[in-house]
Amino acid sequence: MSEPLSLVWLRRDLRLHDNAALYYAFKSGRPVVPVFIFDRTILDDLDDKRDRRVEFLVQEVDRLRDELEKMGSTLIVRYGKPVDVWEELVEQYSIGDVFANHDYEVYAKERDKTIGDLLAAHKIGFYTSKDQVIFEHDEVLSGKKTPYTVFTPYSRKWKSKLTDFYLKSYPTEHYFEQFWKTSPEKVLTLEEMGFLPVEEPFPARTVPDKVLDTYDKTRDFPALPHGTSQLSMHLRFGTVSIRDLARQAREADDKTFLTELCWRDFYFQVLDHFPHVEKHSFRPAYDQIEWRNNEQEFEKWCRGETGYPIVDAGMRQLNTIGWMHNRVRMITASFLCKHLLIDWRWGEAYFAKKLRDYDLSANNGGWQWAAGSGADAAPYFRVFNPSRQAQKFDSKETYIHQWVPDVDQPNYPQPMVEHTIARQRAIDTYRKALATVKG
C-alpha cells in the first residue's frame, strides 16, 4: 500500500450521513475507511446472551458494511479489547491518522486516552470531534462561567444559542468517492461473539411528521402506539443525526420535542462535568440516606408484581421488549426509591441490563431525578402517586391491560405498601438523612 489511510473509528455514531469524524477524515485528503470494534470490555460483562443492543449493533454494522461495499469499500470490523485491536490495526495497515467522535463517559474517556497514547507512540494522529450532542463541554455555561446544575436555566441558554450554524449537517456525501477501494471484510456474527438473536423488529429510524405535530399532546400517554418518537435507540447508537432531529423539530415548531433533545444534552454535560454521578449522588448529602434495600421487595419490583398496575405494566414491558415508555420510567423509578426506599443505583443497574436504548447519562440522570439526588431544582418530597398517575395517563387502563392481563384476576397481588404510609416514610427518611448532614 503506497498511501497511508485515514481510519474513522465509529462508536456511537453508526451512520455515514452527517458524521463529524467522517467529514474530517475526508478533509485529510487520504483514502478513508471506517472501523468498528465490538468492545469485549463491555460485552464480556453482559449476562444475557440475548442482548437486544448487541443484536441491533450487528444489524446496523451489517447495514453500514453493505452501504460501503456498494461503493467498492468496506467496514473493518473487529471483536476484542480496543487497545489490543488497535495494536493489530497499526501492524496491519499503513495509517496516517485516526478520527473519532467525542464520548463523555468515564470509561470512554479513559479508553480514548489509552488509544491516543498508543497511536502517538506510532506517530499516528488521533483527532476527535463533537457529534452526538448539539452543545458539549463548556459551550453552555452560566453567567459565572460554571456548568449549569439545574435544567431550566440551562435550557434557556441552550435554546438561545441554537442558531442554524449548530444545526448544519456535515456534507459527507460529497466525499464518498474518497472511501478506500478494497475487497469486503469478513462478516462477524452474533454467534461468533457468543450471543444469540432476540429476533424482534427494532423501531424505525425516522420520525413521522404526525408524531411531531402532536408530540406535546401524546408523549405522556403510554397506550398510544405513536405517542413518542421511538428514536431513543437510534440516538443512543448514532444511527440518526442529532442535528437532523433538532432541525426537524424546530421546523415543525415542536418546542416539546426540542426540549427533550435539550434534556439529552443536559445529562451529557452533567456526566462530563461531574463524573462522580456515575457511582454517587450528584448531591453528596443524598448518599447518607438509609435505604431499606429489601431484596425480596426489589425482586417483586423487577418482576412487575408490586400490586400497583401502572408500575407492574412498566416493568413487564421492560422485561418483555427491552423498552419502557418514559412517563412510566419516572413512575417505576419513583416507586422503587420512594415507596420501597431502595437505593436508586439498584434500579439504575437493572434498567442498564434491560433497556435496549440504555445510555449512561440519561439513565443516571433519570434515576437521580426520581430519587431527588440529582441535578434538579425539585424538593425531595416529590413522591409520585402511582394510582393517580395511572388515572391521569392511562385512564381507560389500555396500557395496563396490555402488559398486566391478570390485573382483574383474584391472584393479582395486593399493593406492597400503602401510598400515604410509604410517602411519609420516604419523606421522614430523607429529612433525617439531610438534617444529619446539615448538623
N, C-alpha and C positions, 0 to 999 in steps of 0.2 A: 504494500500500500504506500503510495508516494506522498499523499497529502493527509495530514492529521485530521481527525474528526472532531466535531463539536457534539458531545453527548448531552442529552436532556434527560435528567433523572426525574421521571414522573412519580409522584407520591399520592397526594390527594388532589390531583388536577388532571384526571383521565380524559383529556379531550385535546384535539388539535386546533380547534377554533378558539380564538381569543385567549391564548395562553402566554403569559408574560415570559416565562423561561424559554419557551419555544421561539418566541419572537426574537429575544436577544441572542439565542443560539444562531438563528438565521442571520442576524446582523453581524455575526462574527465573520461571515463570508466563507466559512468552511462547509463541507458536506455535513449534514445533520442526521443523527439517528437517536431516537428515544430509547430509554432504558426503564424497565420496571422490575422491582425486586419484591418478591413475596418474602417479607421480613420474618425470619424464624424467631427473632427476639420477641415478636408479638404473637405469631401463630402458635408457637410451642406452648404458650400459656392458655390457649383456648381449650376448655374441657369438652365442649360439644363439637364433635366432628361433623355435624350437620349445620355448620355455621352459615347463616344467610349472607353475612358480609363477605366471607371468603368466596362463596358461590357467585355473588354479584361481581366481585373483583375479577374472577376468572372470566365471567361473561363479558365484562367491559374491556378487559385486556385483550380478549379474542377479537372483540369488535374493532379495537384500535389496530391490532395487527392486520386484520383484513383490510382496513382502510389504507394502511401503509403499503401492503402488498399490491394493492391495485395501482399504486403509484410506483411500483418497482422497488420499494424499500422494505423495511422490516421494523419490528419492535424487538429489541433484545430483552428477553425475559429470563430472570434467574430466581432461584429459591435458595435462601441462605441468610446468614447474618450480613448486614451491609458492609462491614469492614472486610469480611472475607471475600464477598462478591467483588468489591472494588479492587482489591488486590489482584484478583484474577483478571478483571477487565483491563487493568493497567498493563498486565503482561500480554493480554490477547490482542489489544487494539492500539493503534497509534492515536493518542488522544491529545488534542490541543487544549481544550477547555471543557469544563463540565458546568452545565447550567441547571438550576432548580428553583423552585418557589419556596418562599418562607413558610415555616411551620412554627407554631407558638407553644407547643407542649414541651415540658421539661425534657422528656426522653428525646424528642425530635431535635431540640437544640443541642443536646449532648452528642447525639448521633452525627449531626451535621458538622459539629466542631471536630470530631474524630475523623470524619471523611475529608474535611477540608485540610487537616494536617497531613493525612495520608497522601492526598493529591499534591499538596505543596512540596512534599518530600520528593515527588517525581517531577517537579517543575510544571505541574498542571494547574491551571487556574480553576477556582471554584466560585461561581457567581450566583447569588440568589436574589430573587425579586419578590415584590408584593403581588399576590394574585388572588388568594381565596377570600379576601376581605376588600371592602371599599377603602377603609382607613385603618391604619395599624400604628403600632409603636407610639410615637409622640405626635401624631398628626391631629389628634383631637385632645386638647388639654384645657384645663380650666384657666381662668384669668391669672391664677397664681403659678401657671406652668406646671401643674401637677395633674396626675391622672384622675379622671372622674371616678368616684366611687358610688354615685347614685345615678340611675338611668335617666331620669327626666332631664336634668341639665345636660347630660351627655348627648341625649337625642336632639335637643335644641341646637347644640353646637354642630353635631353631625349633619343635621339637615341643612343648616345654614352654609356649610361648606360644600354641599352636594351639587357642584356645577357639572356642566357637560364634560369638562376635562377628565373628571374622575370616573365617568361612565363610558368613556370611549373605548371601543374594543381594539385589541391589538390585531392588526391586519395580517395574521399569519398565513391566510390562504394565498396571499400574493407571492409567497416564497416557497410553495410546496415543491417546486421543481428542484429545490436545493436539498431535498432528502437524499441521503446516501443511497445510491443504486447498488443493491446487493441481493443475494438469494434469501428466501424466507428462513426465519428462525424456527426451531422445533417448537411445537405446541406443548405447553405444560398443563397437565390436567389436575383436577381436584384430587383424584385418586393417587396420583404420584406424590402429592403432598400430605397424604394421609387423611383426606377429608371426603365426605360423601355428599351427594347432591340433596338439596331440600326439594327441588323440582316444583317450585311455585312461581307464578309470574311476579315480576317486580313492577313498581309503578312507572308510568310513562315519564319521559324526561322533559315534557313540555307542559306549560300551564294553559289550559283552555281559557279563552278570553272571558267566558261567562263566570269562571271562578273569581277572577279579579273584579268583575262587575259587582259581585255580591259578597265578596270575601268578608267585609266588615260585618255583614248581617248573618253569615252562615258559619264562620270559623269556630264558634263555641259549641256547636251542636253535633255531638259525636255520631248521631244516627244518620246524618246526611252524607251520602257516599262521595259527593264532590264539594263538601263544605270547606275543605282545605286544599292546598296545592299538591300535597303528597310528594313534594320535591326534596324533603329533608335528606333522603338517602343520596340523591344526586348531588346535592350541595356538599354533603359530607365527603364524597369521593371526587368532587370536582368534575363530574360528567356534564354539568351545566355551568355557565359563567355567571358569577355573582353580578357582574356589570350588566349583562343582558337582562337579568331579572329585575335589577333596580331600575334600569331604564324602562322596562316594560311596565313596572308598577307606577312609575312617575307619569308615563304617557297615558296610562289608564286612570290617572288621578286617584290611585288606590293608596291613600295615606296609611291605612291599617297594615297592608301587606308590606309597605316600605318600612314601617315601624318594626315589623317582625325581623326584617333584614338588619335593621339597626340594632336590635337586641343581640343578634348573632355577632355583630362586630363588637358590641359592648362586652360580651362574655369573653371573646378572644382577647380584648385588651386587658380585662381583669386578670386572666390567666397569664398574660405576657408580663404585666407589671407586678403582679402579686402571686408568684408561683407557689407560695405556701398553701394556696387554696386547694391544691391537688390532694393534700393529705390532712389539712387542718381547716378550721373555720376561718372565713375571711376576717371576722371579728374574733380575736383570740379569747375574749371573755366567754364566748359560747362553747369553748372546749371544756368548760368547767361544769356543764350540765350533767346531772346524774341520770343517765339514761337507764331505763329498766332493762332493755335488751333481753327480753324473754324469747328464747329460741323457738319455743312451740308457737308463740303468737306470730313470730316472724314467718314461720313456715306456713301458717294459715294465710297470712297476707300474700306470700308468694304464690300460693295455690289458688287464691281468689275464693277464700272460704271465711270471710270476715263477718258475714251476715249483713253487710251493707251492700246492696245490689250494685250501685254505681262503682264502688271500689272493686268488687269482685268481677264485674264486667271488664273493667280496665285491665286487671291482672290476667284474666283469662284471654283477652285479646292479645296482650303482650306475649303470653306463653304460647299462643297458637300461631300467630303470624309475625312475631318479632317487631311489632309496632303498636303504639297506643296513641290515641287522639290526645292532643296537647292539653286541652282542658282537663281531661281525665288524668293525665300525668300529674297535674297540680293537685287534684283531689286525692289520688292514691298516695302521693308523697306526703301531703299534709297529714293524712290519716296515720301513716307509719310513724312520722316524727312526733305529732302532737297527741293523737288518740292513744297510740301504743307506747309512746316515749322510747322509741328505738332509734338509735344513732343514724343520722342521715347517711353516713358512709356505708351502712349495710344496704340501704335501699339503692344508693348510687351504684354500688358494686353489682347488685342484682340487675339493674337496668343495663349496666355496661355489658353484662353477659348476654342479655336477651335482645336488646334493641338493634334492629338492622341498620338504623341511622345513628348509632352511638357516636357521639362527638364529645370528647372530654370536656371542653369548655362549656358547651351548652348543658350537658348533663350535670356537671358540677354546679354551674350557675343556677339551674333549675332546682336542684335539691337544696342548695343553701338558701335559695329564696323561700322554699317551702318550710325549711327549718328555722328561718328567721336569722340565720347566722351569716348571711351573705352581704354582697354589696347592694344594699336595698334600704329605702327610707322607711319601710313599713315597720310597725312595732311588733314585738314578739308575740303579743296576744292575739294576732290574727290567726284564727283557727277555723278552717272550712267546716261547715256542717254538711256532711255527705248527703243527707236526706234532702236538704234544701237545694243543694247543687243539682241533685237528680231532678227535683221538681222543676227547677229553672231551665235546665239544659236538655232534659230527656223526659219531658212531661208525660208523653204517651208510652214511655218505657220501651220504645222501639230498640234502642241500643242495648238496654238491659236484657230484654228477651232474646236478642240475637246471641249474646255471649253467656247469659245465665238462664238457659231454658228451664232449669229446675227452681227458679225463683219462687214460683207459686206452689211448689210441692211441699209436703209435710216434712221431708228430710232436709230442706234448705236450712242452713244453720241460723240460729238466733244471733243478733248482734253481739260481737265480742265484748263490747263495752258501751255503756250508755253515753250519748254525746255530751250532755251537760256535765256529767261527772268527769269525763275524760278531758273536756275543755278546761275545767277548773284545775284539775290535777296538773295539766301541762303548764298553765299559767303560774301556778304555785311553784312548780319545779324550776321553771325558767327564772322566775322572780328571785327565788332563793339563790340560784347559782350566780346571777348577775349582782345581787346585793353583796354576796361574799367577795366577789372580785372588787367591787367598789370600796367595800370596807377595808 
